[in-house]
Amino acid sequence: MFKKEVYVERRRRLASMINEGLVFLPGSVDVPMNYPANIYKWRQDSNFLYFFGLDYPRMAAIIDVDNGTEMVFGDDVSLDDIIWMGPQPSTSELARQVGVEQTMPYAGLREKIAEAFDKGRKIHFLPPYRAETQILLESLLGIQPGNLKANASEQLIRAVVQLRSVKDEYEIAELEKAMETAWLMHTTAMKMAQPGVWEREIAGTIEGIALSAGGMLSFPAIVTKRGETLHNHYHGNLLQKGDLLLVDAGAETPMHYASDHTRTTPVGGRFSEKQKEIYQAVFNAQIAAIEAIKPGETNFNVHMHAARTLAEGLKSIGLMKGDMAAAVELGAHALFMPHGLGHMMGLDVHDMEDLGENFVGYDDKVKRSTLFGTAFLRLGREYQPGFVLTVEPGCYFIPALIDQWRSEGKFSEFINYDAVESYRDFGGIRIEDDILVTADGHQILGKPIPKSIQEIEALF
């Protein structure tokens, strides 16, 4: 965990942003995989981590805004627990490490919440994303699971988003550690992209690298030669010469800060001329987007800039035609890039999206588009120094989408469908890096992972 003062200051700032009542932050609990004693890999709730830093199951905390007190709830281990797990610190010892003096057993939650409830005090909680947390909130507050999201505190959501959006020096240092692991993961995967190798071999190898660094994957890895499927978690294909291997994967540090990179590599180490043309179009779009990032600019504008750059590249190849600015404004480019440019990143690889994408990515100045493709842009709002986000344009040839749009005659003034037909089996290309917004521009985090055509081919 970070030093005690970091968590004390975070909680002080949070309390100052809440008008009245209690802030209730439950941690996560162990979740059985197939029987009670066989659990999924442990992962603490990120909001609990951010404000209290305690990476242990079955803990919770309350911040009483009205009287300025804080309390951590958790159970000390029994002798039986010690036999199986070894000696463990007490709840009071853990709480003091993050600047909290008051503790109670976990069962004391019911008493404290009931007391506040009976007095008609406001109880602020965040929208739960785990069934176990929904059950806990229902038992404490009497709110049915289906109604919890609607009853979550918007004031608390907005406060947490405001605080967690801007990364401090300690968080940036931790993110850089994730980048070190990511470099090894991706360069290893790229070198393994050889004919006769199974996708699952590469997926297993890079997960092992993440584990050996003391953390884990920050999300289930995408390792596929069918990159036109945006979230393709199937790893059962055998690589062959002429394939493109798309690897979208990230590492999570022991403190749970994430990386998220994508590289697309020609199997065998050499791009065909056809692959080079599409790859360069995506590469140019990513470079153009990164160079445009600075405080005061919006991610929506940068997304559109990347889309126009990609469209111009596709026009030069003969896949698009006409006025590319107009084509992008109307959404014609979404045949090839039906997703947004990127998302916030930090403790979560899609940072804070459990709180609601629109709270995290949009505000009163920038509203979400309803246009196909652009509507999937998770982050649209204005950059601030300390934001960390991904930049990940791509180009995909999705046969079902091509067939539907062509049958409808959609954007025929901008799309050369006859030329597109020869790319039906091409797959997809995506290039992704993690960017810190600085006071006067931006910084690409981490040791550079080979990205240009020349750099990738030089690996082999």
C-alpha positions in Angstrom: 0.0 0.0 0.0 1.0 3.6 -0.3 2.1 5.6 2.8 -0.6 6.3 5.4 -0.9 10.0 4.6 -2.0 9.3 1.0 -5.1 7.5 2.2 -5.8 10.0 5.0 -5.8 12.9 2.4 -7.9 11.0 -0.1 -10.6 10.4 2.6 -10.4 14.0 3.8 -11.0 15.3 0.3 -13.8 12.9 -0.2 -15.6 13.9 3.0 -15.3 17.5 2.1 -17.2 16.8 -1.1 -20.2 15.1 0.6 -22.9 17.3 2.2 -24.0 15.1 5.0 -24.5 11.5 6.2 -22.4 8.4 6.0 -20.2 7.2 3.1 -20.4 3.4 3.1 -17.6 1.6 1.2 -17.8 -2.2 1.3 -14.8 -4.2 0.2 -15.0 -7.5 -1.8 -15.4 -11.0 -0.4 -14.0 -14.3 -1.6 -16.2 -15.9 -4.4 -16.4 -19.7 -4.7 -15.4 -21.1 -8.1 -17.1 -24.5 -7.9 -17.2 -25.3 -4.1 -16.9 -23.0 -1.0 -13.2 -23.6 -0.3 -12.1 -23.3 -4.0 -12.3 -19.6 -4.7 -11.6 -17.4 -7.7 -8.4 -15.3 -7.6 -8.8 -12.6 -5.0 -9.4 -9.0 -6.1 -10.3 -6.2 -3.8 -12.9 -3.5 -4.8 -11.0 -0.6 -6.4 -12.9 2.1 -4.6 -12.2 0.5 -1.2 -8.5 0.2 -2.2 -8.3 3.8 -3.3 -9.6 5.2 0.0 -8.5 2.6 2.5 -5.8 0.6 0.8 -6.5 -2.7 2.6 -6.2 -5.7 0.3 -8.1 -8.2 2.4 -11.5 -9.9 1.9 -14.6 -9.3 4.0 -13.8 -5.7 5.1 -15.8 -2.5 4.9 -15.6 1.1 6.0 -17.8 4.0 7.0 -16.9 7.7 6.8 -19.2 9.7 9.0 -19.2 13.1 7.2 -21.2 14.8 10.0 -18.9 14.1 12.9 -15.6 13.5 11.0 -15.1 9.9 12.2 -14.0 6.8 10.2 -14.4 3.2 11.0 -13.1 0.0 9.5 -15.0 -3.3 9.8 -13.3 -6.7 9.7 -12.9 -9.9 11.6 -9.7 -11.1 13.2 -8.6 -14.6 12.2 -9.3 -17.6 14.4 -6.8 -20.4 15.3 -8.4 -22.5 12.6 -7.7 -19.7 10.1 -4.1 -19.5 11.3 -3.6 -23.2 10.8 -4.5 -22.9 7.1 -3.3 -19.4 6.3 -0.6 -18.6 8.9 -0.5 -15.6 11.2 -2.5 -12.6 10.0 -2.5 -9.0 11.2 -5.5 -7.9 13.2 -8.1 -5.5 11.8 -7.0 -2.8 14.2 -3.4 -3.2 13.1 -4.4 -3.0 9.4 -6.6 0.1 10.0 -3.8 2.0 11.8 -1.6 1.5 8.7 -4.0 3.7 6.7 -4.7 6.2 9.5 -7.9 4.8 11.0 -8.2 4.3 14.7 -11.7 2.9 15.1 -12.6 -0.7 14.2 -15.4 -3.1 14.7 -16.1 -6.7 13.8 -17.7 -7.1 10.4 -21.0 -8.0 12.0 -21.0 -4.5 13.5 -21.9 -3.1 10.1 -25.5 -4.0 10.7 -25.6 -2.1 14.0 -24.0 1.1 12.6 -26.1 1.1 9.4 -29.3 0.4 11.3 -28.6 3.2 13.7 -28.1 5.7 10.9 -31.1 4.4 9.0 -33.4 4.7 12.1 -32.3 8.4 12.5 -33.1 9.1 8.9 -29.5 9.9 8.0 -28.3 9.8 4.4 -26.3 6.7 3.6 -24.2 7.2 0.5 -23.1 4.1 -1.5 -21.8 3.4 -4.9 -23.6 1.2 -7.6 -22.6 -2.4 -6.8 -21.3 -4.7 -9.5 -20.9 -7.9 -7.6 -23.9 -10.1 -6.5 -22.4 -10.5 -3.1 -22.3 -6.8 -2.5 -25.8 -6.4 -3.8 -26.9 -9.0 -1.2 -25.1 -7.2 1.5 -26.7 -3.8 0.6 -30.1 -5.4 0.4 -29.7 -6.9 3.9 -28.5 -3.6 5.4 -30.7 -1.1 3.5 -33.7 -3.1 2.5 -33.3 -2.1 -1.2 -34.0 -4.8 -3.7 -30.9 -5.6 -5.9 -32.7 -4.4 -9.1 -33.2 -1.0 -7.4 -29.7 -0.5 -6.0 -28.2 1.3 -9.0 -31.0 3.8 -9.1 -30.6 4.4 -5.3 -26.8 4.8 -5.4 -25.5 8.2 -4.4 -24.9 10.4 -7.4 -23.1 12.9 -5.2 -20.7 10.1 -4.1 -20.2 8.8 -7.6 -19.3 12.3 -8.9 -16.9 12.9 -6.0 -15.1 9.5 -6.5 -14.8 10.1 -10.3 -13.4 13.6 -9.7 -10.8 12.3 -7.2 -9.8 9.1 -9.0 -9.6 10.6 -12.5 -6.4 12.6 -11.6 -3.5 10.3 -10.9 -0.9 11.5 -8.3 2.8 10.8 -8.4 2.5 7.6 -6.4 -0.1 6.2 -8.8 1.9 7.1 -11.9 4.9 5.4 -10.4 2.8 2.3 -9.9 1.4 2.4 -13.4 5.0 2.5 -14.7 5.6 -0.8 -12.9 2.7 -2.3 -14.8 4.2 -1.0 -18.0 7.5 -2.8 -17.3 5.6 -6.1 -17.2 3.6 -5.2 -20.2 6.7 -4.6 -22.3 7.9 -8.2 -21.6 4.4 -9.6 -22.2 4.0 -8.0 -25.6 7.5 -8.5 -26.9 7.4 -12.1 -25.9 4.0 -12.6 -27.6 5.3 -10.9 -30.8 8.4 -13.1 -31.0 6.2 -16.2 -30.5 4.0 -15.3 -33.5 5.3 -18.1 -35.7 3.6 -20.6 -37.9 2.6 -23.8 -36.0 2.1 -22.0 -32.6 -1.3 -22.2 -30.9 -2.9 -19.0 -29.7 -3.3 -20.6 -26.3 0.5 -21.1 -26.0 1.0 -17.4 -26.3 -1.9 -16.6 -24.0 -0.6 -18.9 -21.3 2.9 -17.5 -21.6 2.0 -13.9 -21.2 -0.3 -14.6 -18.3 2.6 -16.4 -16.7 4.7 -13.3 -17.1 2.0 -11.2 -15.4 1.8 -13.7 -12.5 5.6 -13.9 -12.1 5.7 -10.1 -11.7 3.6 -10.5 -8.6 0.3 -9.4 -10.0 -2.0 -10.8 -12.7 -3.6 -9.9 -16.0 -5.6 -6.7 -15.8 -8.3 -8.3 -17.9 -8.7 -11.6 -19.8 -6.2 -11.4 -22.6 -7.3 -11.1 -26.3 -4.8 -13.3 -28.2 -6.2 -14.0 -31.7 -5.7 -14.2 -35.4 -9.4 -13.3 -35.8 -8.8 -9.7 -34.7 -12.0 -8.5 -36.5 -13.9 -9.7 -33.4 -13.2 -6.9 -31.0 -13.2 -8.9 -27.7 -12.1 -12.3 -29.0 -11.2 -14.5 -26.0 -11.1 -17.7 -27.9 -7.5 -19.1 -28.0 -7.9 -22.3 -30.0 -6.5 -21.3 -33.4 -3.2 -22.5 -34.9 -1.2 -19.7 -36.4 -0.2 -19.9 -40.0 2.0 -17.9 -42.3 0.0 -14.9 -43.6 -2.0 -14.5 -40.4 -2.0 -11.4 -38.2 -1.9 -12.0 -34.5 -3.7 -9.4 -32.4 -2.7 -9.3 -28.7 -4.6 -7.0 -26.5 -3.4 -7.6 -22.9 -2.4 -5.8 -19.8 -0.7 -6.5 -16.5 -1.9 -5.6 -13.0 0.7 -4.8 -10.3 0.5 -6.2 -6.8 -1.2 -2.9 -5.9 -3.7 -3.5 -8.7 -2.7 -0.7 -11.1 -3.2 -1.7 -14.7 -1.6 -1.5 -18.1 -3.4 -2.0 -21.4 -1.6 -2.4 -24.7 -2.4 -3.9 -28.1 0.0 -5.0 -30.8 -0.7 -6.7 -34.1 2.1 -8.8 -35.5 2.5 -10.7 -38.8 2.9 -14.4 -38.1 6.4 -15.2 -39.2 7.6 -11.7 -38.9 6.9 -10.1 -42.3 3.9 -8.1 -43.3 2.5 -8.6 -46.8 2.1 -5.5 -48.9 -1.7 -5.6 -48.3 -1.2 -5.9 -44.5 1.4 -3.0 -44.5 -1.1 -0.6 -46.1 -3.8 -1.2 -43.5 -1.3 -1.3 -40.7 0.2 2.0 -41.7 -3.2 3.6 -41.9 -3.9 2.5 -38.3 -0.4 3.5 -37.1 -0.8 7.0 -38.6 -4.2 7.4 -36.9 -2.7 6.4 -33.5 0.3 8.8 -33.9 -2.0 11.6 -34.9 -4.3 11.0 -31.9 -1.4 10.9 -29.4 0.2 14.0 -30.7 -3.2 15.9 -30.3 -3.5 15.1 -26.6 -3.1 18.1 -24.2 -5.0 19.7 -21.4 -8.1 21.5 -22.5 -8.6 19.3 -25.6 -11.4 16.7 -25.5 -11.1 13.0 -26.2 -14.1 13.3 -28.4 -12.3 15.7 -30.8 -9.2 13.5 -30.7 -11.3 10.4 -31.5 -12.7 12.2 -34.5 -9.2 13.3 -35.6 -8.0 9.7 -35.4 -11.1 8.6 -37.4 -10.4 11.2 -40.1 -6.8 10.2 -40.3 -7.7 6.5 -40.6 -10.3 7.3 -43.3 -7.8 9.3 -45.3 -5.5 6.3 -45.2 -8.2 3.9 -46.3 -9.1 6.3 -49.1 -5.5 6.2 -50.4 -5.8 2.4 -50.5 -9.1 2.6 -52.4 -11.4 1.4 -49.7 -13.1 4.7 -49.1 -13.9 7.6 -51.4 -15.2 11.2 -51.4 -14.9 13.8 -48.7 -13.5 12.0 -45.6 -14.4 14.8 -43.2 -18.0 14.4 -44.2 -17.7 10.6 -44.2 -16.5 10.6 -40.6 -19.1 13.2 -39.5 -21.8 10.9 -40.7 -20.2 7.8 -39.3 -19.1 6.0 -42.5 -15.7 5.1 -41.0 -17.4 3.0 -38.4 -17.6 0.1 -40.9 -13.9 -0.2 -40.3 -13.6 1.2 -36.7 -16.8 0.6 -34.9 -15.4 1.4 -31.4 -14.1 4.5 -29.6 -10.5 5.7 -29.4 -9.9 4.6 -25.8 -10.8 4.8 -22.1 -9.6 5.9 -18.7 -7.1 3.7 -16.9 -5.8 3.3 -13.4 -6.8 0.9 -10.6 -9.2 -0.6 -13.2 -8.2 -1.2 -16.8 -11.5 0.6 -17.7 -11.1 2.9 -14.8 -14.2 3.5 -12.6 -16.6 2.2 -15.2 -18.4 0.3 -12.4 -19.6 3.8 -11.5 -21.2 4.4 -14.9 -19.4 5.2 -18.2 -21.2 8.5 -18.6 -20.1 9.7 -15.2 -16.5 8.8 -16.0 -16.3 9.8 -19.6 -18.7 12.6 -20.1 -19.9 15.8 -18.4 -22.1 18.9 -19.0 -19.8 20.1 -21.7 -19.4 16.9 -23.7 -22.4 14.7 -24.3 -22.3 11.2 -25.6 -23.0 10.7 -29.4 -25.8 8.4 -30.5 -24.1 7.7 -33.8 -23.1 4.0 -34.5 -19.4 3.6 -33.6 -18.9 7.0 -32.0 -21.5 6.1 -29.4 -19.1 3.4 -28.2 -16.5 6.1 -27.2 -16.1 5.5 -23.5 -14.3 8.8 -22.8 -15.3 12.0 -24.5 -14.6 14.8 -22.0 -11.9 17.4 -21.7 -8.4 16.2 -20.7 -6.9 17.3 -17.4 -3.3 16.9 -16.2 -3.1 13.6 -14.4 -5.6 11.7 -16.6 -4.3 8.3 -17.8 -6.0 6.9 -20.9 -5.6 4.5 -23.7 -5.3 5.4 -27.4 -6.3 2.4 -29.5 -7.6 3.0 -33.0 -8.1 0.0 -35.2 -9.3 -1.2 -38.6 -11.4 -4.3 -38.9 -13.1 -6.2 -41.7 -16.3 -7.8 -40.2 -18.1 -9.8 -42.8 -21.5 -9.6 -41.2 -21.3 -5.8 -40.9 -20.0 -5.5 -44.4 -22.8 -7.6 -45.8 -25.5 -5.6 -43.9 -24.3 -2.2 -44.9 -23.8 -3.2 -48.5 -27.3 -4.7 -48.7 -28.7 -1.5 -47.3 -26.6 0.6 -49.7 -25.3 2.4 -46.6 -22.7 5.2 -47.2 -22.1 3.9 -50.8 -21.0 7.4 -51.6 -18.0 6.9 -49.2 -17.3 3.2 -49.2 -16.0 1.2 -52.2 -17.7 -2.1 -51.4 -16.2 -3.9 -54.4 -12.7 -3.2 -53.1 -13.7 -4.1 -49.5 -14.8 -7.5 -50.7 -11.2 -8.6 -51.2 -10.5 -7.9 -47.5 -13.3 -10.1 -46.1 -10.8 -12.6 -44.6 -8.2 -9.9 -43.6 -9.1 -9.9 -39.9 -8.3 -6.8 -37.9 -5.5 -4.5 -36.7 -5.4 -2.5 -33.5 -2.5 -0.5 -31.9 -2.8 0.7 -28.3 -0.7 2.6 -25.8 -1.2 4.2 -22.4 -1.0 8.0 -22.2 -0.5 10.4 -19.3 -1.9 13.9 -19.8 0.8 16.3 -18.5 0.6 20.0 -17.6 1.7 21.0 -21.1 0.9 17.9 -23.3 1.3 14.2 -22.9 3.6 11.4 -22.1 3.5 7.8 -23.4 3.9 5.6 -20.4 6.3 2.7 -20.2 9.3 1.4 -22.2 8.3 1.6 -25.9 6.9 -1.7 -27.2 7.9 -2.1 -30.9 5.1 -0.5 -33.0 6.2 0.6 -36.5 6.4 -1.9 -39.3 10.2 -1.6 -39.3 10.4 -2.1 -35.5 8.1 -5.2 -35.5 9.9 -6.9 -38.4 13.3 -6.2 -36.8 12.2 -8.4 -33.8 12.3 -11.5 -36.0 
